[in-house]
Structure formats: structure tokens, C-alpha cells
């Protein structure tokens, strides 16, 4: 009787348990390992950035003393409260400074670790006699980096202009010229366009287009002034002063990449009656929030994490003002030596323009452009899109689906805000290869956009 009951009830249950026990153990073990690994990564990440917080606070003191000794005055930084730099803010720019400049959390700064050096700075006399220094002692002073200083104060951006090639057999005198302004991204220059898209574009479009590639303020061969906060207004005013006004651009198209997309939207919104189309490649767009839009952009674009290396590098240079200055001191100031070493190793006469462009800035220009344009511009993006949508300006967005710099969600944000925007997702392309390697396709798409707009305009008249 007992053996019957065992065979009927207990035996099947025991066999069922024995069958699924290894599976349940494996599942439990997998979850436990993932959870443990996640905790370990969190602890390591916290430890690394805790150490970086400390080092950045230490270098704040070091640079404060070095600046005083070598230049006679200390350079202002953002380690204190917002009000402590109020005297250095140009009238009207207070609202344009990004909250990320002062809102970046640092454990040691919040503990009051930097009160002593700031009191020391305020108690010292300025002994530079009002002399305005062009570069910091830690910036590169080679001829190519300070060539813009010879302009005697009339600073203008470096431009590369490709005039339309006129056919001698045709009369172009009465035919209007289409103007196209190209804006590069962060840590880049006009070479981003002239070395890639321009050769192909000049072959595909007719002789009716004048192409203007700009070195943005603080990058490439353009001025890198110390008394500038590199706000959106600063960038727009320099583009107007250097390109729009001298070249008499009464109408124009805009093509931009990465950081340049934010400047392009701001420029288009300001000149909504003159701009014909805006093409944005990998635009860092996050919908504006009532509060903390800039901090949200910083968290999304430069989240504090160790992997992948590109993300760690972005967070390192975006969160740590003084450690970032150390990197620029070691790399940018000595860029000629590094370039010579690379040429020697690779046996090449000329380096790729992307490598050369990485050092064509100062820490001051790169730091402020990152925060006041990329992060600070986030709070204005919805307003710009609203103006352009109301004006009926054609906007096209191109982004790679493997982009690790700008999240793919940025394209979705565009569509949510302005459904009429044309979005093109390029498969297997990242932040750079969305252009590199597919220059012909990109140039052809640009030509189609401009041709269709010209045809629509002709029908209206």
C-alpha cells in the first residue's frame, strides 16, 4: 500500500524536482552573479570618480598658485558658488551660462575643501598691471595656434569658401547663387567638411552653389580669446561678423554635425526668414525641461561610467575642469611633438585631419563650448524648433544607429517635437562614419534637398 502511494504521488514529484532543480539553481546562480557583478562595478565606479573628485579639487589649488606665480593673477574657475564669478560675467550673458558649470557635483567641493584657496585668491592684489594675456601659460603658443592674434583685435573666424564654378558658355549673371554654411562639431574644424564632403559635392551639384565651411570660435584656426564664455550668442555673433555680413548672405542653407547642430538651430531661428533648409547630422537634442535641462543633457551625453572608454573620456573631460586642463596641458600644448612622433611611427608625411583637429583648441574654449553650447543649449532647443516649424523651414536629421556619442533617442525627440522633420537613420554607422565612407550618398541627399526646395520656390513664383 505504501509502495503504491509512493509510486503514484511521491515518485513523480521527486523526479520533477530533480529534473528542474539544476535549472532553478542555474537561474538563481545567474541572477546572483549578475547582481554581484553590478554591485562590484558600482563600487569600482564610485571609487574611481571619488578619487577623481579629490584630484580635481587638489589641482584647483595647484593651478590657482601656478597662475598667480606665472601670470600675476589667477584664472577664474567654477569650483565655487555661482555668485563668486559674477564680476567676470559679461552683461547679458548671465542667463546664457549653463548651470552645469556650477552644478557639477564634487564631494570635496561640497565639503568646503576649496574655501581656503578662494579666500587666498580674493586677498591677493592683481599685479599684472591690466595687461591682457592672450594665452594661459599652459596653452600652446606656436604660430599656428596664435596666428589669429595678428588681426589687431578685429577677430574673425577662419573660413574656407568654395565659389561656384561658372561655365564660360553660360550666362550666370542673372542667376542667383545658393549659399551653404557648414558647421563642424566638437574638437573639430572646417576640415571635417572640406576633406570629405566638399570634393564629392562640388562634382554633383551644379555651379550655382557657394560652399562656406567655418572654423567655429575657439577651434581650428579661429580666434580662441580668454575673455569669452563661448556662449551660443558668442558663436552666432562671430558667424554673422565673419561670414553672413562680409559675404552678403541674404539667404542660405545650413549643414551641421554634432555640436554644430545646436549652433545651426540657433542661427536658423535668429535668421528664420533667410535660412532655406537645415540639415543636422548626429544632433545632440534633448527635449527642454522646466528645470535642469542642461544637467539632463550632461548626464545623458557624459554619464559617469568607466566603460566604454569613449564614455569614460567624455565624463572625465566634462565633469573635471582642472583634470581636463591637465590633459590639454600634456597633449594640446605639445601637439607638435605628438604629431612628429605619430608621423615617425606611421611613416606618413601628413596626419589625418581628425588627429590634427583634436589639439586645435584651448582648454578654456573647449570647456566653455561643451557646457555653454552642448549642455546650455538644451534649454533653448524646443524654442528654436518652434520658431523654425512656424516659419516652415525644412529640417532634415541624419544619424547612425551605432552612435555611442549621441543617443538614438535624440531623433525620436525631434519627431515628437516636430513630426514634419525628415529623419534618416543610417544603419551600422556611428558618430563619424555617418559621414565618413558614405560621402557620395550624403552629398547626393544634400543635392536632392536643395534642388527640391529650388523647384518648389520656382513654382511659387
N, C-alpha and C positions, 0 to 999 in steps of 0.2 A: 504493500500500500504506500509506504513512504517512498519507495523507489519510483513508483508510478507518479506520485505527486512531484518528485524531484525532476523526473524526465519531462513532465508536462509544463511545469511552471518555472522552477529554479534554473534548470539547464539552459533553456533558451535565453533567459535574462543574463546569465553569466557569460554565455557565448557572445551575446550582443554587447555587453560591457567590454569584454576582452577585445572585441573587434574594433570598437570606437575609442577605447582608451588611448591607444597610441596617437590617433588622430587628434583627440582633445588635448593630449599632452603637447603635441607639436604646435597646435594653435596657441595654447597657453604660453608655451616657450617662445614662440614667435612674437606674440604681443609683449611679453615681458622683456625680450631683447630689444624690441623697437622702443619701448618706453624707457628702458635703461639707457639706450644709446641717445635718445632725445634729451634725457636729463644730463648725460655726460657732455653732449655738445653745448647745451645751455650753460653749464658750469664753465666749460672752457671758453666760450664766447664772452661770458660775463667777466672772467678773469683777464682775458686779453684786453678788452676795452676798458676795464678798470685800470690796468697798467697804463694804457694809452691816455686815459684821463689824467693820471698822475704826471706822466711825461709832458703832456701838453701844458699843464699848469707850471711845471718846472721850467720849460722853455719860454713860457711867458715872461718869467723873471729874468732868464738869461738874455733874451733878446731886448728886454727893456734896458738892461745895463749896457749891453753892447751898442745899442742905438745911441744911447746917451754918450758913451765914450767916443764912438767913431763919427757921429754926425752932430753932436752937440744938443740933440733933442731926441726924445723917444717917439716912436711911431705909435699912433693910437691903435688899440685892438678892441676886441669885443668880449673881453673876459669879465667886464664889469656890468653894471646895470645900464639900461638904455640912456638914462639921463647923463651918465658920465661922459658921453661923447657928444652931447648936444652942441657944444661950441664948434665942433668940427663939421657939422651938417650944414650944407648949403641951404639957404632959404628956399622953401618949396619942395625940398627933397625928403623931408622927414617922413611923409606918408609913403614914399616910394621905397624906402629901405625895408628889406624883408625882415620879418620877425624871427627868421631862422638865424640871423646874425647874433642876436642876443638870447634866443630861445633854445639854443642847443644845450642840452643838459650835460653838466660836468660835475661829478660828485665833489671834487675838491674846490671848484669854484663856488658851489652852493654852501660849502662848509666855511667859506670866508678865507680860503687859503691864499687868495691874491689881494687881500686888503693892504698888507704891508707895502708891496711894491707900488701899488697905485697911490698910496699916501706919499711914498717917497717921490714918485714922479711929480705929483702936484706941488711938492715943496721945493722942487728944483727950479732954477732960473733958466730960461732959454738963452743960450749963448751963441746961437748961430747967426745973430745979427740980422734976422729977417731974410737971410739968403735962402732962396728956393732951390732945393736939391732936385735934380732930375731923377736920379735913381737911388734906391737904397744901396747901401754898401754890399748887401747880399744879392743884388741883381746883376745881370750881365751888362758889361759896359762896352762890348765890342761894337765895331762900326755899324754892322747890320742891325743891331738891337737898338741903337740910339740915333740912327740916321735921321729919324723924324725930328730930332731936336733942332736941326739946322733950318727949320722952317721959320725961325724968328717969332715964334708964338702963334703964327697963323696955322694951327694944326688942322690937317685934313687927312681923311682916310686914304689908304693906298687902294687904287682902283686898277683893274685891267679891263680895258674897253675894246671890244671887237666890233668895229664898224661894219655895216653891211657891205658886201662886195657888189659893186654896181656893174652891170653888164653894159659895156660901151655901145651895144647895138640897141639898147632900150632907153627910153626917157624916164628917169626916176624923179625928175624934179618936182612933179606934182603928186607923186605917190608918197603918202605918209609913211614914216619909219616907225616900226613897232619897237618898243624898248622893253628889255627884260633885265631885272635886277636879281642877281644870285647872292644869297646869304649862306655862309658856311655855318658849321656847328661849333661846339665847344672844343678848344685846343686844336683848332684847325685854321685854315686860311683860304684865300681865294683859289689856291691851287687845287682844292678839293673839286672845283668845277672846271677850271681851265685845263687840268691834266687828264680829265676823264670825259666829261660830257661835251665840252666845247668842240673838240675836233670832230666828233660824230655829228653834233647838232649843226655845225656850220656846213656840213655836207648835205644834210637832209632838208633843212629849211631854205627858203629862197632868200634872195638878197635884201629882204625887207626888214630884217631883224638886227637891232643893235644890242649886243650882249654886254652886260656890265657886271663884273664879279668884284665883290667888295671884301677887303680885309676889315673885319669888324674892329671897333675900338678896343685896344688892348691886345690884339692878336696880329700875327703876321708882321707886315711892315708898317702897320698903322701905329699912331701915337699910343703911348702907354703912360699917361700922366699920373702922378702920385696924388694930386689934389682932385681926384674924381672918384665917385662912388659907383660908376658903371651901372647906373640905373637904366631902365627902358628909355626914359627921356633923354639921357645922355647919348645912348646909341642912336635914337631916332634923329636927334638934332645933328649929329655928325654925318649921318647918311644924307640928310637934307642938304647940309652945308657942302658936302663933298661930291655928291652925285646928282641929286634931283635938281638943285638950283643951277650949278655950273653947266650941266648937260641939257638944261631946259626940258626936263622930262614932264610934260603936261599929262601924259598917260603912260602906264607901264604895267607889265606883268611881274609877278613875284614868284621866285622859286627858292626854297629854303630847305635846309637839313638840320634836324635835331634842335639845338638851342636857337639857331637862326629862325626856326618856325615861329617861336614866340615873338621875336622882333618883327618878323614879317607880318604877323597878325596885327601887332600894334601899329606898324607903319601903314598897313592897309586900312585899318579902322580910322586912322588920322586922315588918310587921303582916300576915303571911300569913293569919292567922285572921280578920282584919277586912275585908280587901280582897276585892271580889267580881269585879272584872274590871279589866284593864289594856289600854288602847288606846294604842299607840305610833305616832306619826306621824313618819316620817323619822328613825328612831333610829340614832345612830352606834354600832353594835355590831360589835366585832371580837373573835373568839374569844380567850380568855385564853391566853397562852403561859407557859411556866415562867419565862422571863426576858424582860424587855424588852417587856411588853405595852403599857405606856404609851408608850414610844418608838415602837412599831409604830403605835399609834393616831395619834401626832403626825405620823409620816411619811406616813400614808395620808390624813389629813384636811388637813394643811398642808404638803404636799410643797414643797420649794424649787424653784419654777419660775416663769417670767415670764408664761406665758400659760395659760389665760385670765386677765384682770385679777382676777377674783374669787379665783382660786387664789393669785396673787401677793399680794393683800391679806391673805389668810389666813396665808400663810407669813410675811409681813412682821410682822404683829401677834402671831404665835405664837412666833416664834423670837427676836425682838429686844425685850427688856424695856424698854430705855431709849428706843429709837426709837419704840416703841409709846406710851410715856409722852409723847413729844413730840407725837404725833398727838392724844392725848387733851387735852394742854395747849392745842393750837391749836383743836381742834374742840369738845370737851366743855365746857371752861371758858367758851368763848364761844358756847355753843349758842343763847343768846337772840339774839345779833346775827345768827348764821347763819339762825335761824328767821325773823327780821324781814326779812332780805334775800330769802329764799325766798318769803315771803308777798307781798312787794312785787313780785317778778318774776312770780309766778303769779297775783297778784290774788285770793288766797284768804284768807278770814278764819282758817280753821283748816287746819293741815297734816295730812297723812296720819299716822296714829298710828305707822306704821313709821318715819317720818323722825324724829319726836319721841323715840321709844324708843331710837334709836341713841346718844343722848347721856346717857341717864338711868343712868349708872353712873360709877364712878371707874376709873382705870387699875388701881388695886390690886384692886378687886373683880373686874373683867373678866379681868385677867391670872391671878389665882389660880383663878377658876372655870373658865377654859379649861384650865388644866393639872391642877388637883386634881380636877375633876369629869369633864370630857370625856376627857382623857388618863388621869388617875389612876384613873378609874372603870373603865377597860378591864380591869384585873386582877381586878375583883370581879364582872364581868358573868356569867360562867359559874356562879359560886356562887349569884348571885341567881336565875338561871333554874332552877337545880337545886332550890332551895327552893320556888319557885312551881310548878314542874311536879309536885313531890311533893305539894304542898298542893292540886293540882287547880284552880288559879286560871286562868280563861280569859284568854288573851293574844291580842290582835289587833294586826297590824302593817300600816300603810299607808305606801306610799312611791311617789313618782313615778319613772317610768323615765328622765326627763331631769334628775334631780337631780345638780347639779355640786358640791354640798357634801358630801353623804353618798353614798358609792358604792352602787350597787345590790346589790353583793355582801353588804352588811350583812343584807339579807333572807335571803339564802342561808345566812348564818351562823346565823340564828335557826332555820331549818328543820333544819339539821344538828344543832343542839344540842337542839332540842325539836320533833320532827316534828308534834306536835299543834297547834302555833301556827298561827293563821289569818293568811295573808299576802294582802294585796290590793295589786297593782301598778296604779297609775293611769297610763294612757298619756298622753303629751305633757304631763306635769306635772313641775315642778321642785320645789325645796325649799320654796317659798312657795305656788305655785299648786296644790300638792297639797291645800291648804285654800281659798285664795282663788279665787273663781269657781265653786266647787263646794260651797258651804256647805250647801245643801239636801241633796245626796247624802250628805255626811259626817254631818249631823245625823240623817238617816234611818237610816244604818248604826248610829250610836250607839244610837238608839232601839230598833232591832231586837236589838242585843246585850243591852241591859238588859232588854227585855221577855222575851226567851227565857230569860234567867237567872232572872227572877222567876217565869216559868211552871214552870221546872224545880224551883225551890225550893218552889213551891206543891204540886207533885206529890209531893215527898218527904214533906211534912207532911200 
